Amino acid sequence: MGKSIGLSPLVVLVSLIFWGWVLGPIGMVLSVPITATIKIILDAYAHSRWLAVLLGNAPE
């Protein structure tokens, strides 16, 4: 799922662990949508675009 929305597999795994720790089982289900939303928000602003690039996977 992360590959289709542009998140690297490592980011998907780390977000699963982090959001599961913060929000419990519901956070594990919502971890990819929450992280994808954060990536979209970071990509919208020039000063935080470098963080969005770190969350994304390498271009093919």
C-alpha positions in Angstrom: 0.0 0.0 0.0 2.8 2.4 0.8 4.4 1.9 -2.6 1.2 2.9 -4.4 1.0 6.2 -2.5 4.7 7.0 -2.6 5.9 6.1 0.9 9.0 4.0 1.4 8.6 0.6 3.0 10.8 1.7 6.0 8.5 4.7 6.6 5.5 2.4 6.5 7.0 0.1 9.1 8.1 2.9 11.4 4.7 4.6 11.1 3.0 1.3 11.9 5.1 1.0 15.1 4.8 4.6 16.1 1.1 5.1 15.5 0.4 1.7 17.1 2.3 2.9 20.2 0.5 6.2 20.3 -3.1 5.2 19.4 -3.1 1.5 19.9 -4.7 -0.9 17.4 -6.7 1.9 15.7 -3.4 3.7 15.1 -2.0 0.6 13.4 -5.0 0.5 11.0 -4.7 4.3 10.4 -0.9 4.5 10.3 -0.5 4.7 6.5 -3.3 7.2 5.9 -2.1 9.4 8.7 1.5 9.3 7.4 0.4 9.9 3.8 -1.6 13.0 5.0 1.5 14.3 6.8 3.6 13.7 3.7 1.1 15.7 1.5 1.0 18.6 4.0 4.8 18.7 4.2 5.1 18.6 0.4 2.8 21.6 0.2 5.3 24.0 1.8 8.7 24.8 0.4 10.5 25.0 3.7 9.4 21.5 4.7 9.6 19.8 1.3 12.8 18.1 2.3 11.0 16.1 5.0 8.4 15.0 2.4 11.3 13.8 0.2 12.6 11.7 3.1 9.3 10.1 3.6 8.9 9.2 0.0 10.4 6.3 -2.0 13.1 6.7 -4.6 11.9 7.6 -8.1 12.1 4.7 -10.5 
